[in-house]
Amino acid sequence: MRLRDQTKFKLKIIILVGLIGGMIGGLYSQWSTQGFLWKGVFAGVGISTGITASEIFFLRGWVKRKSFTTAILLSTAYYLLTIVTILFMSLVLFGESGSIGSRTGQLWDSPKARNDILFSLLMSFLFSFSFQINGLIGGRIFFSFFTGKYHKPIEEDRIFMFLDLKSSTSIAERIGHVKFHKFINDFLFTISEAIMANKGEIYKYVGDEVIITWPLKEGLKDRRCIRLFFGAVDRVKQERNLFEKEYGTVPEFKGGMHCGKVVSGEMGATKKEIAFLGDVINTTARIEKEGNPHQRALLISSDLLQKIDLGKEYRCEKIGDITLRGKMERLELYAVERNS
């Protein structure tokens, strides 16, 4: 059975972090004891994969409504429990011979063991902090700030997608604006797996809209820009019962996509962000607005369609040559649907 894109993405992350954790654990073990290499590797792999798998599969959902500080403290406490469990298992497998009680004593009474716990706790706090920062600004955005990629403006080809909730005004009036805010947040949390699995970067939230972007080559690879939309549709279907129970309605959304050149660079002083400037963004917004009159979920421009091989998984239908509001030239739009 073919693994879903989200599942493959999660497994790749867990394996990668496990390899890094094993290397760190082995190096720390060699440095601190001049021996017990495999004990350190076991502990590193066990702690890193345990924490990462927990974060991806349930911990992230558990703390999603918590404040930034509370989320870090709760996550770190959970990580500490994981650390102690893995370190005890490493003692059982690689420690000195003796009863379970004596090995438990080794875990708490030995200065070396206490140092192991403190070191692991520090690394876990950094893991937790990194996960929360990733949730705040996005991992790719953080990496771009860190490397200074956009410190000076550059021109690049990008794909943009506008996702917009349908009937948002009527839903907000029915359930109230405070609850509607939670509704949007739960919708975004639900589709985040599809966004991450397809390497999308969340550029901005604009009311009930989310703007997602890719460098052109990344978005075209494996049809990621198309897969993201239908992956989001699948995720909402999976959570259908939860939305109906909590809000009495299930999110429905439409999307518009376009590609072209933009100028990308850091902007701002007291609050920095990476901004994209170019006509392609305005055009994408106008394409997305055409979804309602044509009653289609996903519309893309001919410029983007020419660059994508839809394969057997998707099909397209020409909507027509449309004059977009505020533009003189006409643009060909296509509706993309998934084959059964």
Backbone torsions as a table, in degrees:
resi	resn	phi	psi	omega
1	MET	NA	135.1	-176.7
2	ARG	-75.5	128.3	178.6
3	LEU	-68.3	141.3	175.6
4	ARG	-65.3	154.4	-178.7
5	ASP	-57.2	-41.5	-178.4
6	GLN	-64.3	-40.3	-179.0
7	THR	-66.4	-43.0	177.6
8	LYS	-61.5	-40.7	179.7
9	PHE	-62.9	-43.5	179.3
10	LYS	-63.1	-44.3	-179.4
11	LEU	-63.3	-39.4	177.8
12	LYS	-60.6	-43.5	179.2
13	ILE	-62.5	-46.7	-177.7
14	ILE	-61.6	-44.2	179.8
15	ILE	-64.4	-44.4	-179.6
16	LEU	-61.8	-47.3	179.9
17	VAL	-65.1	-37.0	177.9
18	GLY	-61.8	-42.1	177.6
19	LEU	-63.7	-43.8	178.2
20	ILE	-64.3	-43.1	179.0
21	GLY	-62.5	-39.8	178.0
22	GLY	-63.3	-41.0	177.9
23	MET	-64.0	-45.1	179.8
24	ILE	-63.8	-44.0	179.8
25	GLY	-62.4	-42.1	179.3
26	GLY	-65.6	-43.0	179.1
27	LEU	-65.3	-41.8	178.9
28	TYR	-63.9	-41.9	-179.7
29	SER	-63.1	-43.0	178.8
30	GLN	-65.3	-40.0	-178.3
31	TRP	-70.6	-40.0	-172.9
32	SER	-84.5	-26.5	-175.7
33	THR	-128.9	-4.3	-174.5
34	GLN	53.2	39.0	-180.0
35	GLY	174.1	-169.0	179.1
36	PHE	55.0	45.0	-177.9
37	LEU	-57.9	-48.7	-174.7
38	TRP	-69.9	-27.2	174.5
39	LYS	-63.5	-44.2	178.6
40	GLY	-66.4	-40.4	178.6
41	VAL	-63.0	-45.0	179.0
42	PHE	-59.1	-47.7	-179.1
43	ALA	-63.7	-42.1	-179.6
44	GLY	-63.4	-46.0	179.3
45	VAL	-66.1	-45.2	-177.5
46	GLY	-62.5	-45.9	-178.5
47	ILE	-67.8	-46.9	-175.6
48	SER	-67.2	-43.0	179.8
49	THR	-71.3	-37.0	177.7
50	GLY	-61.8	-44.7	-179.6
51	ILE	-68.3	-45.6	-176.8
52	THR	-65.6	-44.8	179.2
53	ALA	-62.4	-41.2	178.1
54	SER	-62.8	-43.7	-179.4
55	GLU	-61.9	-43.9	-175.8
56	ILE	-73.2	-42.1	-169.8
57	PHE	-90.7	-28.1	179.7
58	PHE	-148.6	-29.9	-173.7
59	LEU	-66.4	-37.3	179.7
60	ARG	-60.9	-40.4	177.2
61	GLY	-70.5	-32.7	-178.2
62	TRP	-65.8	-37.5	-175.1
63	VAL	-104.1	8.4	-171.7
64	LYS	-64.1	-28.2	179.8
65	ARG	-94.2	3.7	-179.8
66	LYS	-87.3	160.0	175.0
67	SER	-69.5	166.6	-178.2
68	PHE	-56.4	-49.4	-177.6
69	THR	-65.9	-46.0	180.0
70	THR	-60.8	-41.0	-179.7
71	ALA	-62.3	-41.8	179.4
72	ILE	-65.3	-44.0	-177.8
73	LEU	-65.9	-44.1	179.4
74	LEU	-65.2	-42.2	179.4
75	SER	-64.3	-42.6	-179.2
76	THR	-63.7	-39.8	177.8
77	ALA	-62.5	-42.0	177.3
78	TYR	-64.5	-40.5	179.5
79	TYR	-62.7	-38.6	179.4
80	LEU	-60.4	-42.1	177.9
81	LEU	-62.0	-42.1	177.8
82	THR	-62.6	-42.9	-179.0
83	ILE	-60.3	-49.5	-178.1
84	VAL	-61.2	-40.9	179.8
85	THR	-62.3	-46.7	-178.4
86	ILE	-68.1	-40.8	178.9
87	LEU	-63.8	-37.3	177.2
88	PHE	-65.2	-41.3	178.4
89	MET	-63.8	-37.0	178.6
90	SER	-67.4	-33.6	176.0
91	LEU	-65.9	-41.9	180.0
92	VAL	-63.0	-40.0	-176.3
93	LEU	-82.9	-36.4	-171.1
94	PHE	-122.9	-3.1	-176.4
95	GLY	-81.2	-174.6	179.2
96	GLU	-69.6	155.9	179.6
97	SER	-67.7	154.9	179.2
98	GLY	150.6	179.3	-179.2
99	SER	-75.2	167.8	178.0
100	ILE	-60.3	-39.4	-180.0
101	GLY	-62.5	-42.2	-179.9
102	SER	-67.3	-35.3	179.0
103	ARG	-71.2	-34.4	174.5
104	THR	-62.7	-38.9	176.2
105	GLY	-61.6	-38.2	177.5
106	GLN	-59.6	-35.4	-176.5
107	LEU	-67.8	-36.4	-175.0
108	TRP	-100.9	-32.7	-172.7
109	ASP	-87.8	-25.4	-176.8
110	SER	-76.8	129.2	175.7
111	PRO	-57.5	-37.7	179.0
112	LYS	-61.9	-43.1	-179.5
113	ALA	-65.1	-39.9	178.6
114	ARG	-64.5	-38.3	176.3
115	ASN	-63.6	-38.5	177.4
116	ASP	-60.2	-43.9	-179.4
117	ILE	-64.7	-44.1	-179.7
118	LEU	-64.0	-42.5	178.8
119	PHE	-63.1	-45.5	-179.4
120	SER	-64.8	-37.7	178.8
121	LEU	-65.3	-39.9	177.2
122	LEU	-61.6	-46.9	178.9
123	MET	-62.8	-36.8	179.9
124	SER	-68.5	-38.4	176.4
125	PHE	-61.6	-41.3	178.4
126	LEU	-64.8	-39.1	174.8
127	PHE	-58.5	-49.9	-177.4
128	SER	-61.2	-44.7	-179.6
129	PHE	-62.3	-41.3	-180.0
130	SER	-64.5	-42.1	178.6
131	PHE	-61.8	-41.2	-178.8
132	GLN	-70.1	-38.7	176.1
133	ILE	-63.5	-41.0	177.7
134	ASN	-58.9	-38.7	178.1
135	GLY	-70.6	-29.9	-178.9
136	LEU	-75.5	-48.7	-173.3
137	ILE	-122.6	-6.2	-179.4
138	GLY	91.3	136.6	-175.6
139	GLY	-62.5	-42.1	-178.5
140	ARG	-68.7	-38.0	177.9
141	ILE	-64.6	-44.0	178.9
142	PHE	-60.7	-43.9	179.6
143	PHE	-63.4	-37.8	179.0
144	SER	-66.0	-40.3	175.0
145	PHE	-62.6	-43.5	-175.8
146	PHE	-63.8	-41.7	-177.3
147	THR	-85.3	-12.9	-179.3
148	GLY	74.7	23.1	-176.7
149	LYS	-56.7	-39.6	-175.7
150	TYR	-109.4	20.5	179.5
151	HIS	-60.3	-38.0	171.7
152	LYS	-110.3	135.0	-176.8
153	PRO	-57.3	140.4	177.3
154	ILE	-132.3	157.5	175.6
155	GLU	-101.1	133.5	-178.9
156	GLU	-149.7	158.5	176.2
157	ASP	-90.1	129.8	-178.0
158	ARG	-138.9	156.5	170.5
159	ILE	-103.7	138.2	175.9
160	PHE	-123.9	141.8	174.7
161	MET	-128.1	130.1	171.7
162	PHE	-103.9	123.0	173.6
163	LEU	-109.1	130.7	-174.9
164	ASP	-133.3	131.0	176.5
165	LEU	-70.6	139.2	176.6
166	LYS	-85.0	150.5	173.6
167	SER	54.8	32.7	-175.8
168	SER	-65.1	-36.3	-178.5
169	THR	-64.5	-46.2	-178.9
170	SER	-68.0	-35.4	178.2
171	ILE	-66.4	-43.6	179.8
172	ALA	-62.1	-39.9	179.4
173	GLU	-67.2	-33.0	-177.3
174	ARG	-78.3	-42.5	-174.7
175	ILE	-101.3	-8.4	-179.0
176	GLY	94.5	150.2	-172.2
177	HIS	-71.2	-33.4	178.6
178	VAL	-66.7	-45.9	179.4
179	LYS	-68.9	-30.5	178.3
180	PHE	-66.0	-34.5	175.9
181	HIS	-61.1	-43.3	177.2
182	LYS	-65.2	-36.2	178.6
183	PHE	-61.1	-46.9	178.5
184	ILE	-63.3	-43.2	-178.0
185	ASN	-63.2	-41.8	177.7
186	ASP	-66.5	-35.8	176.1
187	PHE	-62.7	-46.3	-179.6
188	LEU	-65.5	-38.6	177.2
189	PHE	-63.8	-39.0	-178.4
190	THR	-65.3	-41.7	-176.1
191	ILE	-87.3	-2.6	-176.4
192	SER	-62.6	-33.0	178.1
193	GLU	-60.7	-43.4	179.6
194	ALA	-65.3	-36.4	179.1
195	ILE	-66.0	-47.4	-178.6
196	MET	-67.0	-41.4	-177.2
197	ALA	-63.5	-26.9	-178.1
198	ASN	-108.0	21.4	171.8
199	LYS	58.6	28.5	177.3
200	GLY	-76.9	149.1	175.7
201	GLU	-111.2	124.2	176.9
202	ILE	-78.2	116.1	-178.7
203	TYR	-84.3	-51.6	-177.5
204	LYS	-154.0	155.7	165.6
205	TYR	-106.2	128.0	179.0
206	VAL	-127.1	94.4	-175.7
207	GLY	62.3	-119.4	179.3
208	ASP	-97.1	17.6	177.3
209	GLU	-109.7	150.9	172.3
210	VAL	-128.5	134.1	179.8
211	ILE	-104.8	123.8	-177.8
212	ILE	-118.7	143.5	-177.7
213	THR	-140.5	158.2	174.9
214	TRP	-140.2	147.9	159.5
215	PRO	-58.8	144.4	-169.7
216	LEU	-51.8	-49.8	-176.3
217	LYS	-64.2	-38.5	-179.1
218	GLU	-68.7	-38.7	-179.4
219	GLY	-70.2	-31.2	179.8
220	LEU	-78.6	-29.9	-176.6
221	LYS	-60.2	128.1	-179.7
222	ASP	55.6	23.8	179.5
223	ARG	56.9	37.0	-174.3
224	ARG	-56.7	-39.8	-176.7
225	CYS	-64.6	-32.9	176.7
226	ILE	-79.2	-43.1	-178.7
227	ARG	-59.4	-35.5	-178.4
228	LEU	-59.4	-46.4	-177.1
229	PHE	-60.2	-49.8	-176.8
230	PHE	-75.2	-25.9	171.1
231	GLY	-64.8	-38.4	176.7
232	ALA	-65.5	-39.3	176.8
233	VAL	-59.3	-44.7	-179.9
234	ASP	-64.1	-40.2	-178.9
235	ARG	-64.8	-40.3	178.6
236	VAL	-65.1	-39.3	177.8
237	LYS	-61.8	-38.9	-179.9
238	GLN	-64.7	-32.0	-178.0
239	GLU	-100.3	16.4	-174.5
240	ARG	-55.3	-47.1	-176.6
241	ASN	-63.3	-37.7	179.7
242	LEU	-65.5	-41.2	178.5
243	PHE	-66.6	-41.6	179.7
244	GLU	-64.4	-38.6	-179.9
245	LYS	-69.1	-41.7	-174.9
246	GLU	-82.0	-38.3	-171.3
247	TYR	-123.7	-9.4	-179.5
248	GLY	75.4	11.5	178.8
249	THR	-156.5	158.1	179.9
250	VAL	-112.8	134.3	-179.4
251	PRO	-61.0	134.0	169.6
252	GLU	-121.7	142.7	-174.6
253	PHE	-146.9	161.4	176.8
254	LYS	-129.9	163.4	-176.8
255	GLY	-142.1	155.6	174.4
256	GLY	-134.8	141.6	-177.5
257	MET	-135.0	146.7	179.4
258	HIS	-155.9	165.6	177.9
259	CYS	-140.0	159.5	179.0
260	GLY	165.3	-174.7	-178.3
261	LYS	-84.9	138.6	173.8
262	VAL	-135.0	159.5	170.9
263	VAL	-98.4	121.9	-175.4
264	SER	-113.1	136.2	178.4
265	GLY	-175.3	161.8	176.4
266	GLU	-67.3	144.1	-179.8
267	MET	-142.6	139.3	177.5
268	GLY	103.3	167.2	-179.8
269	ALA	-123.8	-66.1	-179.8
270	THR	-71.4	-27.2	174.2
271	LYS	-135.4	106.7	-177.3
272	LYS	-91.5	148.1	170.5
273	GLU	-150.5	162.9	175.2
274	ILE	-93.5	117.8	-175.6
275	ALA	-106.2	145.3	176.0
276	PHE	-116.3	123.6	-178.2
277	LEU	-117.2	129.4	178.8
278	GLY	165.3	158.5	-178.4
279	ASP	-64.8	-23.5	-177.3
280	VAL	-59.7	-33.2	-178.2
281	ILE	-69.3	-46.8	178.1
282	ASN	-62.6	-39.8	179.5
283	THR	-64.2	-41.2	178.6
284	THR	-61.7	-40.7	178.8
285	ALA	-61.5	-40.4	-178.9
286	ARG	-72.1	-33.5	175.5
287	ILE	-62.6	-44.6	-179.4
288	GLU	-60.5	-36.2	-179.2
289	LYS	-67.1	-21.1	179.8
290	GLU	-75.7	-8.6	-179.0
291	GLY	-63.3	-38.0	-178.0
292	ASN	-66.9	-53.7	-178.9
293	PRO	-62.9	-26.8	-179.6
294	HIS	-98.6	-0.9	176.9
295	GLN	51.2	48.7	177.0
296	ARG	-125.3	143.3	-175.7
297	ALA	-78.0	-38.8	-175.6
298	LEU	-133.5	119.5	176.8
299	LEU	-115.9	139.2	176.0
300	ILE	-133.5	157.4	-179.4
301	SER	-80.3	158.4	176.2
302	SER	-64.6	-30.5	178.2
303	ASP	-58.9	-42.6	-179.7
304	LEU	-76.9	-40.4	-178.0
305	LEU	-59.7	-36.6	-179.9
306	GLN	-62.4	-22.4	-176.5
307	LYS	-95.8	-9.8	-175.0
308	ILE	-108.9	134.6	170.1
309	ASP	-94.9	106.5	-176.3
310	LEU	-70.8	-19.6	179.3
311	GLY	62.2	-152.7	-179.9
312	LYS	-91.6	-8.3	-174.2
313	GLU	-78.9	-29.8	-175.5
314	TYR	-130.8	160.6	174.4
315	ARG	-136.2	159.4	-179.6
316	CYS	-131.4	157.7	178.1
317	GLU	-138.5	129.8	-179.3
318	LYS	-70.9	129.2	177.9
319	ILE	-86.3	-34.7	179.3
320	GLY	138.4	176.2	174.6
321	ASP	-87.3	114.6	-171.9
322	ILE	-115.9	135.3	172.5
323	THR	-87.0	111.9	-178.9
324	LEU	-77.3	144.8	-177.9
325	ARG	-55.9	128.5	177.3
326	GLY	86.0	4.0	-178.5
327	LYS	-126.1	146.2	-177.4
328	MET	-83.8	-46.2	-176.3
329	GLU	-77.0	157.7	179.3
330	ARG	-93.6	151.0	-175.9
331	LEU	-129.0	132.0	177.1
332	GLU	-77.4	130.3	177.5
333	LEU	-118.4	146.0	179.7
334	TYR	-129.9	142.5	172.6
335	ALA	-93.4	132.0	179.2
336	VAL	-110.2	132.0	177.7
337	GLU	-131.3	160.0	-179.8
338	ARG	-92.9	135.2	176.3
339	ASN	-71.2	151.4	-178.1
340	SER	-64.2	NA	NA
